[in-house]
């Protein structure tokens, strides 16, 4: 544990913002994954959707709420489409906004690592220019260590975050497809002019 702390501290002051970024990134990402899972329409009951569209009072869960909302007091296909647009806005747009935020945090991690790299190299060149003899090797090694540790940390934070964003985007596309299918079933059942 002390070795990990020693390596962490060798990265310089840039490691503190990297740590804060990692905490924020993964907190937001996992919160978003949980939100998408709660928002997800129950695909195991997808075969029941047609029956639920025909008799909304039997529909269950979030799908039932959507069916009842989109069918109550409507007299045209346009009203049904508008209600499904509201459902999309409520469910999908929130996920999309939050995904962009997490994606921005993912992009910031390697940039912070790059900042640490630049600062480490500046420290190395400063050490070379001001020291002499046996001290030079130690100063150069410390500067290069800082540069490499921050780069590695930035990439280590960003790569898993990138995969999480891709998983969330896939789930969002699945949610959009399910809402579109439910809209199609509803419009086919109601058969407006």
C-alpha positions, 0 to 999 in steps of 0.5 A: 500500500505504501508503494502505491502511495509513493508512486501516486505522490511521484506524479506531482500535484496533477494527481490531485485533480486526476483523483477528483476527476476519477471520483466524479467520473465513476460516480456519475457513470455508475449512477447513470448505469443504474438510472438506465437500468431503472428506466429500461422497459422490461424486455422479458415481457415484450411479447405481452405488449400487444395485449397490453396495448389492446387493454391498457388496464392490464399493462404492468410496470413502466410499459403500462404507465407509458401505454396508459399515458399515450392512450388516455383521452387521445383522438388522433394519431398526432396526439399519440405521437406527441405523447410518445415524443414526451416519453422519449424526451423524459426518458431518452434525453435525460440519459443522452445529456448525462452521457455527454457529461460523462463523455466529457469527463472521460475526455478530460482524464488523458488531457490532465495526464498530458498536463502532468507529462508536460510539467514533468518534462519541464521539471526534467529540463529545469533539473538538467539546466540547473544541476550538475554531476551526480545530482542530474540523474536523480532530477531527470529520473524524478521528472520523467517519473512524474511525466509517465505516472500522470500519463498512465493515470490519465489513460487508466482513468479514461479507458474504462470510462470510455467502455462504460459510456459505450455500454450506456449508449447501447442501452440508450439505443435499445430504449429508443427502439423499444419506445418506437416499437411500443409507439408502432403497436399503439398506432396500429391498434388505435388506427386513426385517420 
